[in-house]
Amino acid sequence: MNIRRAETRDLDFVIEAVMEAEKSGSDKLSYCGLFGLDADGVRTLLANVFDEEIEGQELYLPYFVVAEEGGEYAGALSAWIEGEDGIGSNMIKGNIFGYFLGRDKLAEIERKAAVLADMQVERDFKALQIENVYVSASFRGRGLTGAMIEQQIKDNFAAGKNFERVQSVLLGNNGASLRAFEKAGFAVAKENKTDNPGIFEILSCDTKILVERKINRNDYE
């Protein structure tokens, strides 16, 4: 299995990986519910966001690794240091989406975003964040999520980043992802649930959890 930094030629696969990861093991693509778009519309939106090349949030191609074997894509995930420039990733990403979606959609998006805010779990600044975790069906059960996380940790340390924790935000009903993170040494650190039934217009679950693993840089030197 070859795990490497993503390149421009990988963008189509990375976009599909993001969309599959957003489903969190369900058939509900959160971006469709949040933005009122079909799958093709989401695909176009993500392509536009990636084209902007904005750091500090998960949809930035250099933050991704991809895994491949025998010329076939096996998986992908992104990682970045949260709040490295003093601004949270959710704010950065929200501004990007707002720019592309336009004012005519903003009122509806803000209403739905308020529902999401009820269950938001805050990422910790200066922690390495893992998102958009996707492994193709034929490669599951081989510890690939953990291997990609390890590659991200090594790459970020090699790039001079300083962090003592690695975190990821998951939906509470995504048992497969939670088990994969637990196998990689993570434990649940935060959990938040909303009682607003409007959440099911967007997501397949009313609970978000933050999983975390403490890191010793000396173990990677």
Phi, psi and omega in degrees: 000128178256122176245123186217169175293142179291148177235172182305323181295345181267359191301316181300317178294318180299318179298316178297322178297318178299315182295318179292320179297323181295337178287340177051045177081006179246187175257012184255112178274112188302323181296329177294312181294322183286320187255355180068037181244156169273179185299320179295323177295320177295318179301315179294317179300314180296321178299320179294319180296314178299323182296335180286337177055056181258123181282170175088001178214164196291340185264061180227114192306318180297346177281351186266149160247152172236149176246141180213153178211129179059035180077007181246135176294135181248330182182174179200157168196157180248157178209141179206163175272119183292134174062030184300327178255017177087005180237132181290151183295326180296321179293316180298311182295320178299320178294322179295312180299318179300322179298315184281330184277335175085166185295330184295338179259350190297319183298316180292320179295318180296323177297314181290324179296328178296325176294317178298325183299332180298333183247009184294135170249129187282134172282148180272129176302145178075003175266147175284126182257138176247128179215173176055046182281121180218133174232127179300147187307319184287353181246007181284156180083011182245012178073024185290324177302312179298322180293320179291323176298315179300320178297319178296318178299312180299314182296320182288323174295317180297332179277003177089012179283146179243122179203154181240355179221149173240132185228159171208148178254127182234157168283144185296339181265004181269074185297324181297315179294318180299317179296321179296320179290321178298321177296333180271010174095011181269157175222155179292126181250329181216153177211140180216137182233145175249147175262004182280116181294345178296345181298332184282357168287339188245312186242167178266005187209153181257012184227137171242146177231150173248123176257150189214148174222131177279144187234137173250115183303327182299334180289348184244014180245000000 
